Amino acid sequence: MAYIKYKELTKYFNFSEELNLEELPEYVTDFISTGERVLVGYATNKDKFIMTNKKIILFEVSGFESMKKIHFLPFNNVSSSAIEFKPNRAAILLSMDSGYQLRLNFVDMTAQDKTKFRQVYMYLINHITQK
């Protein structure tokens, strides 16, 4: 019997646009459970980042095949995290219980964007520490 650990998510995403939560596509809202609410959403030209009050959902679209992969990251699976600020950008770095590591970059950010970003991150941290 062979044991293979699935570990693929060491990837960088560069989100540049905040999404209007009132206009999320149906393929995004289909993955939001009853009683769950969307806190924030960001996008690249292809990928999307959605954070609800329970989990992070990443919609990853690969180039040539237009293949879509959807990652679900429940807050209770995050083992450690960090936030990083640079001029005009910010990043969330996550380590999951399974060993996954993920870097979510947010670019073209204003000072107001960073303030909101910090509040969203603190929401995440508060839920991680309650596990």
N, C-alpha and C positions, 0 to 999 in steps of 0.2 A: 504494500500500500504506500502510495506517495503522498507527501504533504506539501502543498504549494501555498505559500502565503501570498495573497493578492495584495500587492502594494504598488500602486501606480500613480497616486495623486500628487507626487512631488512636482508641482507645476506652478508657474507664475501666471497671474491674470493681471491685466492692466485696464482697469475700469476708468472711463473718462466722462461718463454722462450719468447724472442722476435721473432716475425714471420717475415719471408722474404716476403715482400709485393708483390714481383714478382710471388710468388708461392702460393697465397691464394686459398683455395679450391673454387669450383664453388658455393657451397651452401652459402659461405660468399659473394662472389661478386654479387650474385643474389639480395642482399639487399642493394646494393650501387646504388643510383639514378644517372641519367645522370647529368653531371656537378659536381658531388660530387667526392672528391678524398680522398683516404685513407691516413692518416698521420702516423699511427702507429698501430701495432697489437701485442698482447701478448697472451700466451696460458698457460693452465695447461695441465695435461695429457688428460683432457676431454673438459674443457671450453675454450672459446675464447673471447678476448676483442679487439674490433676494434674501432678506433676513426677516424672519417672522419672530413672534414671541417665543418660539420653541426650537427653531432650527435655521440653518443656512441652506439654501438651495442654489446650486451652481448649474447653469445651463451652458454647456460647452459644445460649440459647433466646430467641427474640424473642416478644413478647407475644401479639398478636392471632392470628397464624397458627400459633402453636406450632412455628414453623420452627426447626430445630436446625442450627447451623453449628459445625463442628469445625475448630479451628485447631491446626496442628502447628508447633511452634517448636523445631527442633533447636538444641542448644547451639552448634554450629559456625556458625550463621547470626546469632548475636548479636554485634553490633559493639561495643556499649558498654552499660554498665548502671550503675545507682545504687540505693542503698538509703536509705530515708528513715524516720526514727522521729519520731513525735509521741505525746503522751499517748494511751494506749489504742489506738494504731494504728501501722501500718507500711506501707510501700509499696516495691515493686520497680518501677523504671523501666527499660525495655529499648528499645534502638534496634537494629533489625535491619539486616543488610547491604543489604536491599532498600529501606530507607528507612522501613519501618514504625516507628512508635513506639507503645509500649504501657505503660500504667500499671496495675499490679495493686495495689489497695488491700486491706489486711487490717484489719478493724475489730474492736472489742471485744476487744483483746488484753491479756493480763496480762503481768507481767514474765517469767514462765516461757515464755509463748507467744513473746515477743520473742526470748528466748535461743534457742529452737528455730528460729525464723524466721531468725535471724542465721546459724545453722549451715547451714541449707538454702541460704541465699544464698551462703555461702562455698563450698559444694559446687558451685553453679552457676558462680561466678566461677573456681574452679579448673579447671573443664572448658572455660570460654570461653577462658582464657589458654593452654590446651594446643592450640588449633587450629593 
